[in-house]
Amino acid sequence: MNKLFFICTFCLFAVVANAQENTYKRTLKLMGSRFDITVVANDPFQGDQYIDMAVNEISRIERIISSWDASSQTSKINANAGSKPVKVSNELFQLIKRAIGISELTDGAFDISYAAMDKIWKFDGSMKTMPSEAQIKASVVNVGYKNIILNEKDTTVFLKKTGMKIGFGAIGKGYAADKAKALLISKGVKAGIINASGDMNTWGTQTNGEDWKVAITNPMDKEKAFALLPIKNKAVVTSGNYEKYVIFNGVRYTHIIDPRTGYPATGLLSATVFAPKAELADALATSVFVMGKTVGIDRINQLPGVECIIVDDKGNVFTSKNIEIDKKL
């Protein structure tokens, strides 16, 4: 086998060249999504052991942040919205604290309280008319990260308004990928990829010594890639979808909704973010898609170690200032 392809959700796939016998991969469903876990190991038994460790760690994270599991800490926070603070583990407390920090950084384009948003937009073909302005405004009445109250001393989380909810759909898989990567590194795994449905985290190199590479797919033609980039101990996440959208009055509205307004994002087809951690790349990819090309790139340019590639709805490609694209595929 000369090449292995890791197909990701959205418009990202990794190309692993000249894979040898000590590269081991498993594909499975975790956190409701496809995960591809690849490790470099000495033999199949060791490879399986390493992958099992990663799976167990990802499952542990899911038990903490799941809003579907009534017994999870996240569900307990939501169940007590407007009522009382809930004591949580320091791990979840710090994750929520970082999420609020990203909300402040992006002026609310990223917001984990989006989970309380009314689902008035349909992207399954059944929607024939646009929701009214009043409906859209009402859909986000319980959204607002500033109403998430943290008590550092007691490690409690309180949602001020009844009906508020938090969810980690735009950051959780990235965080899980980071934790799995950190665990494997601590166990001596020298290289690998945690691919969480397109939230991809890498470390080390391929078995031939070359960097892992990602090919950025042209969202105007999913069968073709327009750029190839090496990734060295970094995470890369693409946000955007060119299949789930509706068109009203000549405007294309995607399924990614601005939590500040209730209106779907417009103007972009995809936003790919490279960052030191998948958690940050995950959150910023969504944020850039919501903020749009000009504001999004400007914000990324202010962050050390973070880069982005944006494709607008006309197929034009834009990048942050320090990224180099190799178009020779």
N, C-alpha and C positions, 0 to 999 in steps of 0.2 A: 504493500500500500504506500503510494508516494505522497498522498495528501489526505489530510483529515479536514473536513469542513464542519464548523460549529455554527449552525443556523440559529439566529437569534430573532426574537420578536422585534418589530419595527424595521429598521433598515441597516442592521449591523451584522457582520459575521466575521469570525476570526479565521485566519488561514494558518494552519500549522504545517510547515513544510518538512518533508523527509522524516516523518515520525518513525522512531525506532521501537524496539521491543520493550523499552523501559518507560514508555509513555502510556498511561492507562486512563481510560475515560468511562464514565457512566452517565447515562441520561435518565432522569426520573422526575416525578412531579412532587414538588414541595411548595408550601405556601400558596397552593392553588395555581402554580405556574411551572413551566418547564425549567429545569436546572440541568446544565451540562457541567460535570465536575471532572477536570483533567489534572492528573498529577504525574510527576516524574518519580519513578521508584525503581528499586533493584530487581523486583520480580512481581508476578501477578498477586501473590499473597500479600506482600507489603503494600502494593497499590490498592488492593481492596480494603485493607486496614485503614489506610489514609482516607480513602473516600468515605468509609463508614464514619470516621471521626467528623468529617465535614458535614455529612448528612445529620448526625446527631446534634451538632452545634446549630445548624440551620433550623432543625425541628425545635430545639430549645428556645430559639429566638421567636419562632412562630407562636409558641405557647404564651409568651409574654405579651406580644403586640397584637395578636389576633383579636379582631372585633366580632368575629363569628363565634368564638368560644366564650360562653357566658361566664366561665370561671377565670378568664384571663384578667390580668391587672387592667388592661385597657378597657375591657367591657365594664369593669367595676367603676372606673372613672366615669364612663359614659352614663352608667345607670344612676350615678349620684350627681349628675349635672344639675346645678341650681339648688342643690340640697346640702352637700357637705364635702369637704376635702377627703381624698382617698390616699392613704399611705401606700407608696409603691417602692419597689427595689431601687437602689441607687442607679442601676443600669438603665432602667426605663426612665427615671427622672432625668438623667443626663441626656438621653436621646431626645426627650421632649424639649429640654432646655436648648439643645443644639438646633432643633427644628424651629423653635421660636427665633433663634438667632438668624437663621436663614430667612425667615419671614421678614425680619427687620432689614436684612441685607437687600432683599428683593422688593421692598415696599409692599409686602403682602401678596405678591404674585405666587408665592409658595405659602401654603397654610394648611396645617394638619387638621384644622377644624372644618375643612371642606366636607368632611364626612356627614355634616348636618345639612348639606345642600339638598334641596328638593330636586328630584330627578324629573324635570319638566322637558328636557331635551331628549329626543329619541333619534338614534342613528342606525336604526334597523330597516329603514325604508318606509316605516309607517307614518312618519311625520309629514304632513302636507301643508301645514301653516305654521308660521313662526309664533312662539308664545308672546303674549302681550307684555308691554313694558312693566305693568303692575305685577304680572306673574313672575317675571324675571327678577324684579326687585325683591319680591316676597321670598323667592327661592333661597336667598342668601341671608335672610334675617338672623339666622342663628350661627352664621359663620363670622369668625373674627378672632385671630390669634391673641389679641390684646385682652380677651376675656378668659384666657387660660392663666390661672394664678398658681405660681409655684412657691412653695415654702421650702427653702433650702435646708433650714435647720431640721424640720420634721420629715423631709422628703415626701411631701404631700402635693397632690395635684387637684386643683378645683376648677371646674368649669362653671363660670358665674351664672350663665343663663340656662334655664330649663329648656331642654330640647337641643342643647349643644352636644356635639360628638367629636371625637378625634379619631383619625385613621392614618395608617402608615403606608397606604398604597403607593405613594410617590417617594418613599424613602426606605421602607422596610426591607425590600429585597436587597437593596444596596448595602444596608447595614448588616444584614445576614451574610452577604458575600464577604464583607470586610472581616467579620468575626470568624468565619470559616477559614479565610486566608490567614489571619493572625494565628489561629490555633495550629494550622498545618505547618506554618513557619516555625512555631515554637516546638513542634515535634520533629523538626529536622527535614521537612520536605523542601527540597531546594528549588523547585519550580512547579508552576501549574497555572491553571485558569479556573476561576469560579465564574460561570456564565449563568446568571439568574435572569432568564428570559430577556437577554439584551443588556442587563446590568452586568458588565464584564470586568473582572478584577484579575490582574496577572501579577506574577512575580517570577524572578529567575529568567531563564532562557529556554529555548527549544533544545532538544537533545543534541542538535548539531552546532550549538553555540550561538545560533542566530536569535535575534529578538523575536518575540511574538509579534504578529502583525494583525492589523484590522483593515478590512476593505470597507470603505464607506459606499453603500449602495445608492445609486441614483433613484430618488423616490419617484421620478417620472417614469422610470423603467426598472422595476425591482429585479430584473434578471441581469442588470448591468451595474458594475461598480465604477466610480469615477476617481477614486483615490485610494492609495495604500499607505498606511502609516505604521511605523513601529511603535510598540508600547512597552516601556521599561518600568516595571514595578508600579503600574498605574491602573486606574480604572477608567472605563469609557462607557458612556450610556447615551442612547439616542431616544429622544422623545418626539412623538409625532405620529400621525397615522394618515395615510393618503387613501384609506378605504372607508373609515368611519367619519362621514361628514354629511352635511346637508347644504343645499344652496337655496338662498332666498334673496330675491332682488339682485341677482348676479353676484352675491357675496358668498364665499365658501366658508362655512362654519365647521370647525373640527370638533372632535369629541372632548378635547382638552378645554376645560372651562375656567375662566378667570374667577377665582373665589371672591374677588372684591366686587365684581359687578354681576355675576351670574351669566354673562355672555360668553359663548365659546370663543376661543382664540381664532384669529384670522391672520392671513398674510404669510404664514410659513407652512412648509411641508414637513420639515424635520429640523431638529436641533441636536447636535451631537456634542457632548461635553467630555473633555479629558480632565481628570483631577487625581490627586493623590489617593483619595478614598472613593469607593463606590457610593457610599452614603451621600457625600457631597455632590458627586457627579449626577446621581439620581435626582436629587432635589433641584439642582441648577438646570438640568436639561428641561425639566417641566417649567421652571421659572422663565428661562429664556424663551421658550415657546410662547408663553403667555405675554411676556414683556415685548416681544417683537425684535426685529433685527437691530435697529439703532440702539435702543436702550439695553437690549440683551448683550450685544457685543461690548458696549461701553462698560457695563457692569463686570463682565468677564475679564476685560483688560485691566481692571483694578485689582484682580485677585492673583496673588503669586502662585505659580504652579498649576494654573487652570487655563485651559484653552477650549475653543469651540469652533465648530463648523456648522453653518446655517444654510439651508436651502429654502428659498422663498417659493411662493405659489406659482411663480413663472419659471422655475427651474434654475434661477441664478444662485451661484454659490458665493458665500461670504465667510470669512474666517476672522478670528481674533488675531492680534498683532504678531504673536510669536510662533505660529504654527506653520509647518512646511509640509506641503502635500506632494507626494510622489505619484504622478499620474501614469507611471509606467507599470501596468499590471501584467 
